[in-house]
């Protein structure tokens, strides 16, 4: 994905491309998203993006300084998708859980992009709005500034950590993914009780290990925050 650093003098293209399309930053991000969704982040190049847009690759640098700049815009796009339609419902803990699930689901809609987006800080408007919203909910709950930041950090890292793991699972070939899920039943269900007493005891519950744990993890975290907030009031 590496491209050389380029700093454009003019960031707006006023003439259409050879395919008749007038470029914009949003259009470029849309095309990059489609390209990475289809081919994966490792195969992404600005040359391929230019071909998909029907434009000379150099035209992209009128809108983005370099590939890094474009990838951060992509990551911020996913955050923007997660915030679309979000409106606090009055229960700060439920709203935080919803924010976490939205971040997770947005990443899972684009698992190839989630490879890098879940571990980056974009520093851009959508991320800034999401962080401001989440920390604001915690401040409203009565947490002090340091605790609000710490709890938000825990929440978003829990959601994005699960997104990164589950995105990796989604990138596996379907047959391999199915085999891994089935292993919890086939390989673990018949282990001898004498050697594996604990696994034998929970053998009927083990198939759930093949599914995402993001919701139970968020439930545990938010419940702990709710309890802490209640103790502060008490």
Secondary structure as a PSIPRED ss2 file (coil, helix, strand):
# PSIPRED VFORMAT (PSIPRED V4.0)

   1 X C   1.000  0.000  0.000
   2 X C   1.000  0.000  0.000
   3 X C   1.000  0.000  0.000
   4 X C   1.000  0.000  0.000
   5 X C   1.000  0.000  0.000
   6 X C   1.000  0.000  0.000
   7 X C   1.000  0.000  0.000
   8 X C   1.000  0.000  0.000
   9 X C   1.000  0.000  0.000
  10 X C   1.000  0.000  0.000
  11 X C   1.000  0.000  0.000
  12 X C   1.000  0.000  0.000
  13 X C   1.000  0.000  0.000
  14 X C   1.000  0.000  0.000
  15 X C   1.000  0.000  0.000
  16 X C   1.000  0.000  0.000
  17 X C   1.000  0.000  0.000
  18 X C   1.000  0.000  0.000
  19 X C   1.000  0.000  0.000
  20 X C   1.000  0.000  0.000
  21 X C   1.000  0.000  0.000
  22 X C   1.000  0.000  0.000
  23 X C   1.000  0.000  0.000
  24 X C   1.000  0.000  0.000
  25 X H   0.000  1.000  0.000
  26 X H   0.000  1.000  0.000
  27 X H   0.000  1.000  0.000
  28 X H   0.000  1.000  0.000
  29 X H   0.000  1.000  0.000
  30 X H   0.000  1.000  0.000
  31 X H   0.000  1.000  0.000
  32 X H   0.000  1.000  0.000
  33 X H   0.000  1.000  0.000
  34 X H   0.000  1.000  0.000
  35 X H   0.000  1.000  0.000
  36 X H   0.000  1.000  0.000
  37 X H   0.000  1.000  0.000
  38 X H   0.000  1.000  0.000
  39 X H   0.000  1.000  0.000
  40 X C   1.000  0.000  0.000
  41 X H   0.000  1.000  0.000
  42 X H   0.000  1.000  0.000
  43 X H   0.000  1.000  0.000
  44 X C   1.000  0.000  0.000
  45 X C   1.000  0.000  0.000
  46 X H   0.000  1.000  0.000
  47 X H   0.000  1.000  0.000
  48 X H   0.000  1.000  0.000
  49 X H   0.000  1.000  0.000
  50 X H   0.000  1.000  0.000
  51 X H   0.000  1.000  0.000
  52 X H   0.000  1.000  0.000
  53 X H   0.000  1.000  0.000
  54 X C   1.000  0.000  0.000
  55 X C   1.000  0.000  0.000
  56 X C   1.000  0.000  0.000
  57 X H   0.000  1.000  0.000
  58 X H   0.000  1.000  0.000
  59 X H   0.000  1.000  0.000
  60 X H   0.000  1.000  0.000
  61 X H   0.000  1.000  0.000
  62 X H   0.000  1.000  0.000
  63 X C   1.000  0.000  0.000
  64 X C   1.000  0.000  0.000
  65 X C   1.000  0.000  0.000
  66 X C   1.000  0.000  0.000
  67 X H   0.000  1.000  0.000
  68 X H   0.000  1.000  0.000
  69 X H   0.000  1.000  0.000
  70 X H   0.000  1.000  0.000
  71 X H   0.000  1.000  0.000
  72 X H   0.000  1.000  0.000
  73 X H   0.000  1.000  0.000
  74 X H   0.000  1.000  0.000
  75 X H   0.000  1.000  0.000
  76 X H   0.000  1.000  0.000
  77 X H   0.000  1.000  0.000
  78 X H   0.000  1.000  0.000
  79 X H   0.000  1.000  0.000
  80 X H   0.000  1.000  0.000
  81 X H   0.000  1.000  0.000
  82 X H   0.000  1.000  0.000
  83 X H   0.000  1.000  0.000
  84 X C   1.000  0.000  0.000
  85 X C   1.000  0.000  0.000
  86 X C   1.000  0.000  0.000
  87 X C   1.000  0.000  0.000
  88 X C   1.000  0.000  0.000
  89 X C   1.000  0.000  0.000
  90 X C   1.000  0.000  0.000
  91 X C   1.000  0.000  0.000
  92 X H   0.000  1.000  0.000
  93 X H   0.000  1.000  0.000
  94 X H   0.000  1.000  0.000
  95 X H   0.000  1.000  0.000
  96 X H   0.000  1.000  0.000
  97 X H   0.000  1.000  0.000
  98 X H   0.000  1.000  0.000
  99 X H   0.000  1.000  0.000
 100 X H   0.000  1.000  0.000
 101 X H   0.000  1.000  0.000
 102 X H   0.000  1.000  0.000
 103 X H   0.000  1.000  0.000
 104 X H   0.000  1.000  0.000
 105 X H   0.000  1.000  0.000
 106 X H   0.000  1.000  0.000
 107 X H   0.000  1.000  0.000
 108 X H   0.000  1.000  0.000
 109 X H   0.000  1.000  0.000
 110 X C   1.000  0.000  0.000
 111 X H   0.000  1.000  0.000
 112 X H   0.000  1.000  0.000
 113 X H   0.000  1.000  0.000
 114 X H   0.000  1.000  0.000
 115 X H   0.000  1.000  0.000
 116 X H   0.000  1.000  0.000
 117 X H   0.000  1.000  0.000
 118 X C   1.000  0.000  0.000
 119 X C   1.000  0.000  0.000
 120 X C   1.000  0.000  0.000
 121 X C   1.000  0.000  0.000
 122 X C   1.000  0.000  0.000
 123 X C   1.000  0.000  0.000
 124 X C   1.000  0.000  0.000
 125 X H   0.000  1.000  0.000
 126 X H   0.000  1.000  0.000
 127 X H   0.000  1.000  0.000
 128 X H   0.000  1.000  0.000
 129 X H   0.000  1.000  0.000
 130 X H   0.000  1.000  0.000
 131 X H   0.000  1.000  0.000
 132 X H   0.000  1.000  0.000
 133 X H   0.000  1.000  0.000
 134 X H   0.000  1.000  0.000
 135 X H   0.000  1.000  0.000
 136 X H   0.000  1.000  0.000
 137 X H   0.000  1.000  0.000
 138 X H   0.000  1.000  0.000
 139 X H   0.000  1.000  0.000
 140 X H   0.000  1.000  0.000
 141 X C   1.000  0.000  0.000
 142 X C   1.000  0.000  0.000
 143 X C   1.000  0.000  0.000
 144 X C   1.000  0.000  0.000
 145 X H   0.000  1.000  0.000
 146 X H   0.000  1.000  0.000
 147 X H   0.000  1.000  0.000
 148 X H   0.000  1.000  0.000
 149 X H   0.000  1.000  0.000
 150 X H   0.000  1.000  0.000
 151 X H   0.000  1.000  0.000
 152 X H   0.000  1.000  0.000
 153 X H   0.000  1.000  0.000
 154 X H   0.000  1.000  0.000
 155 X H   0.000  1.000  0.000
 156 X H   0.000  1.000  0.000
 157 X H   0.000  1.000  0.000
 158 X H   0.000  1.000  0.000
 159 X H   0.000  1.000  0.000
 160 X H   0.000  1.000  0.000
 161 X H   0.000  1.000  0.000
 162 X H   0.000  1.000  0.000
 163 X H   0.000  1.000  0.000
 164 X H   0.000  1.000  0.000
 165 X H   0.000  1.000  0.000
 166 X H   0.000  1.000  0.000
 167 X H   0.000  1.000  0.000
 168 X H   0.000  1.000  0.000
 169 X H   0.000  1.000  0.000
 170 X H   0.000  1.000  0.000
 171 X C   1.000  0.000  0.000
 172 X C   1.000  0.000  0.000
 173 X C   1.000  0.000  0.000
 174 X H   0.000  1.000  0.000
 175 X H   0.000  1.000  0.000
 176 X H   0.000  1.000  0.000
 177 X H   0.000  1.000  0.000
 178 X H   0.000  1.000  0.000
 179 X H   0.000  1.000  0.000
 180 X H   0.000  1.000  0.000
 181 X H   0.000  1.000  0.000
 182 X H   0.000  1.000  0.000
 183 X H   0.000  1.000  0.000
 184 X H   0.000  1.000  0.000
 185 X H   0.000  1.000  0.000
 186 X H   0.000  1.000  0.000
 187 X C   1.000  0.000  0.000
 188 X C   1.000  0.000  0.000
 189 X C   1.000  0.000  0.000
 190 X C   1.000  0.000  0.000
 191 X C   1.000  0.000  0.000
 192 X C   1.000  0.000  0.000
 193 X C   1.000  0.000  0.000
 194 X C   1.000  0.000  0.000
 195 X C   1.000  0.000  0.000
 196 X C   1.000  0.000  0.000
 197 X H   0.000  1.000  0.000
 198 X H   0.000  1.000  0.000
 199 X H   0.000  1.000  0.000
 200 X H   0.000  1.000  0.000
 201 X H   0.000  1.000  0.000
 202 X C   1.000  0.000  0.000
 203 X C   1.000  0.000  0.000
 204 X C   1.000  0.000  0.000
 205 X C   1.000  0.000  0.000
 206 X H   0.000  1.000  0.000
 207 X H   0.000  1.000  0.000
 208 X H   0.000  1.000  0.000
 209 X H   0.000  1.000  0.000
 210 X H   0.000  1.000  0.000
 211 X C   1.000  0.000  0.000
 212 X C   1.000  0.000  0.000
 213 X C   1.000  0.000  0.000
 214 X H   0.000  1.000  0.000
 215 X H   0.000  1.000  0.000
 216 X H   0.000  1.000  0.000
 217 X H   0.000  1.000  0.000
 218 X H   0.000  1.000  0.000
 219 X H   0.000  1.000  0.000
 220 X H   0.000  1.000  0.000
 221 X H   0.000  1.000  0.000
 222 X H   0.000  1.000  0.000
 223 X H   0.000  1.000  0.000
 224 X H   0.000  1.000  0.000
 225 X H   0.000  1.000  0.000
 226 X H   0.000  1.000  0.000
 227 X H   0.000  1.000  0.000
 228 X H   0.000  1.000  0.000
 229 X H   0.000  1.000  0.000
 230 X H   0.000  1.000  0.000
 231 X H   0.000  1.000  0.000
 232 X H   0.000  1.000  0.000
 233 X H   0.000  1.000  0.000
 234 X C   1.000  0.000  0.000
